[in-house]
Every structure is written in C-alpha cells, then in structure tokens.
Amino acid sequence: MRRRKLLICWAALQAGSTMITCLLLLLTSSQQGYQVAAGIVPPPWSDPATNPCASMSGGWQLLYWTPLKKCFKIFTLGYPCPDTMELSPTPVSAKRKDLPAAECRCPPGTALSPLTSSVCHKLYERGPCQSTEYFQPLPDQAKRTGNRWGTCKRPLQCPDGMIFWPRDNKCYTRRSRGPCSRGKLLVRNEDGLAECRCEDAGELALYYSPSEDSCYEHYTKGPCSTPGHIFMPGGRCDCQQHLPQYHAPQQMCFELDTPGPCPPGHIFRIPDNAEATTDGSLQLLPRARCLCKEGYVPWTDGICYRLYTRGPCGANEFLVNATSCVRNFCGKNRLYFPAEDSCYRIGSQGPCSLHQVVIFDFTARPSLDGISYNGMCGCAGVLTNLDQQCSGTGSGSGFGSGADVEQNICESTPGMVEINGQCHKLYTRGPCGGWPVARATQESLPDEYIDLGLRQSSQVRLPPRLHGHGGGPEGPKQLQCSKREPGEVFNDRATQLKVPQ
C-alpha cells in the first residue's frame, strides 16, 4: 500500500501537478472501504531508456532531440523542427526498438506536399496548389505512422448560387450558414474556394450584426432576443405582416423550416402548392403554415406522428397511415419495409442490394418519436471511401470492386441468379409480380416464379452449378417468369434446389 501511494505521488509530480494535487490523490487512495484497482499509465516517452529527458522534473512534457542532444518541450512548433512542423513523440514500433524519442511531424489539420520541402500546408485550403484548387489529405492514411501527405484537387461543380465544401463533398447555398459555426456565413475567398467568414464589408455587410460582431442569414432567429422577431436585412431585428414568416394568430414572425409556433410533429414552412395573392395593388407572398414533417401523418388530437412508430397506437402496435394502427406483426429483431410490405431480420440482406444489409432507421429519434419499426438499407461495413458508397473494398469485406464483385458473389451462391444486375433466388418471386401463397402441397411456389428459359441474354448470369443446365453447347439460358399451374408441385432434381417454404 505504501509503495502504491509513492507511485501515485511520483506520477502526479512528473505530470506537472502541484503538491496539493498529490496530497489529494493520497487522501483519496487511503479512504477505508473503497479499494479501487486503478492507476496512472505513463506514456511511452516517459521511459528514461529511450527519452533521457524523462528523468528530469516535468519529464513527461519533455522530449530528447538526438541531433542536438537537448531536451525540448513536447509539441513545440518550429525549432528544432522546420517552421511549420512540431516536435512529437515517435510512435511505438514493435519491430524497431532503436527509434529516437522525438520526430518532426505536421500539426493536426495540416499535411506535407510533394510540391514543397518540409512544409506543412493547411488542409482544404489552396496551400501549394494552383488557383481554384484545394489541398486535401490522401486517403487510406489511418494505419500509417509517418507524416500525413496531401494532394491537389479541383472542387466539384455546384449549381448556381451554391458553393462546394470539400470537407464533406457537399454543395451549400452561398451566404448561408451551411457547415459554418454560429455567427459565420459561407462565401468564396480570394482563391475561389469556400470559406466561413464574417465581416462588415463587401457581400457580408448586409448580414452583419454590430451588437454581436457576427453574421447571420436574413429572416432567421439570428441574434434577436425579442420573441417573434427575426433578423432582417440591414442588421436589425423586426417582424412585418407582409412577410411569409408572419404567423397571424400570434402576430409574430418565426424562422421557416423550424417548429416555430406549431404543435409537436409539425414544421413551419410554406406549402409547395402555395401561390402569391394580391391585396389591391399589393402582391402578398404566400404565408407559411404548420405542416406535418416529412414521414409524419396527422392524428385526431392535432399532433403529427412519425409513421411506423407507436405514436398514438396501443401497446405492440405501430402507425401505418393517418387513420390506422396495426399490430406489430414483424416480431423481434425484424423491421418493416413498406415498399415490400414485409419484414426482414436486422443484419440480413433482405431486399437490399449487394454490400447492404437491413438496419434501423437512423433518422428516427426514439426520445421524441419513439421506437421506429421502419427498416432501411445500409452498408454492411465501415465506410472509408469519400463518395460514401457501399462496396466490398470500402466495407472491409475483402471483395474486389466493380461489376466483377457482383458477378463473383452472385455466381458463388448456390441457387442464386443475376437479373439486370441484381441477385435473385431461383423459384421465388424475384422481379416477378405477386407474393408467395401457401399451397396444400409438400413443396409450393408463388403464382409467378423465376424459371429457366430458352432465350439467350447477356443480362442474366447463372451460378457455375447451373451453367449448361439443359443448354448443351449454347451456354447458359435466360431466366424468365413462369406461371404456376394450380396444384403443381415443383421438384428440380437436376439442380437439387430446395424450394423455399
């Protein structure tokens, strides 16, 4: 126990803590009845064998620089490193034990460029690139222990009035808040690239608020503290009756596309079919109203509820439209797909495309809407590609990429065939109409099912076990939708495929 107390005090002093902090740690560790098995794990550079500076007072904050044989404070920018690099601990390597204690690395948010020497450039800015280009990090550098590197890239073309934001590869409206922090708006800088800025000059002068030295979009809440006022052009807070944001029952103005004065489940917005009206010689803009949010339906109590949640329904029920509640027929671990009118197990492929599985509806908020029984298709693995598209390579599943991936996966699965780029199980509905209907037979099929046809098609690929099935030298044959006769029992001994129950 005494040795443990000494170790705790030594660790606190080495970390630069005061003597009072050390005494508090000792008092906490000596309380009777609360024996906690915990301690401070020293960082790798606290070993004097690799970092001689660790034996000095406050050694955890010092790194030994071998070329000069001196100690420098950790994360020092500049000397002894180049001006734009900082002194960082060398990553621990299991293969090499003779590595120095410190190295020069680019600070977070910067990277090296092959166009310059030992200079770290800020990411997503022009940096060493040509005009209208931005400097972005090279992908797949998470597992590398060396310095981060970047490359030059041209921004994507956005519609008129919008600006490309390279950090998330999205387009945002010019002079809107977009991805910016509060008090800044998105504009183009001198290099033609997106930048979050606020100034009482140029195109942002009308959006500037002197009271807070910040910039806000017009007709939003902005810096206004008076209830019912919105931020107007010219930097003032006001409310006027001719504005679409005006709510007559309360005689107040509210920001569009917000809850505003509406009941739960509503949003304050202008209807899509609204038209301007005239009052004498004046033309009045369409007024905003309280409308149900997308994916919500109105109920008799005046509240809008999210579809496929419990909403106003009873226990073990969920809402399917504005008038009906149905029993949760999906059961546990299954989610409902309205387009298919069926339930699928979470984590299975279900009705999803390749490299996707059934997942929860992540847009639902259980704390507000309740549990959602609506299913969605999501990537089976972690997205690592910038375009956020599901793929075998990007999801870490070990597959290839492109059309070869789909062909290999589909053809390697017994009883599966590919039609128009999608895999389907033989003798099921597939792309055919209708749903399977139970028959009083040992093995049954839907009224329409996928069967082997006699016509050639380059859009249909059969798995290897079905190649040449009744086709001789002509190769694989096309699949077609066949009509099942009443009372027909199917048993394909040639392919030995079991008809799904």
Buried (B, 14 or more C-beta within 10 A) or exposed (E): EEEEBEEBBEBBBBBEBEEEBBEEBBEEBEEEEEEEEEEEEBBEBBEBEBBBBBEBEBBBBBBBBEEEEEBBEBEBEEEBBBEBBBBBBBEEEEEEEEEBBBBBBBBEEBBBBEBEEEBBBBBBBBBBBEEEBBBBBEEEBEEEEEBBBBBBEEBEEBEEEBBBBBEEEBBBBBBBBBBBEEBBBBBBEEBEBBBBBBBBEEEBEBBBBEEBEBBBBBBBBBBBEEEBBBBBEEBEBBBEEEBBBBBEEEEBBBBBEBBBBBEBBBBBBBEEEBEEEEEEEEEEBEBBBBBBBEBBBBBEEEBBBBBBBBBEBEEEBBBBEBEEBEEBEBEEEBBBBEEEEBBBBBEEBBBBEBBBBBBBBEEBEEEEBBEBBBBBBBBBBEBBBEEEEBBBBBBEBEBBEEEEBBBEBBBEEBBBBBBEEEBBBBBBBBEBEEEBEEBEEEBBBBBBBBBBBEEEBEEBBBBEBBEBEEBEEEEBBBBBBBEBEEEEEBEBEEBEBEBBE
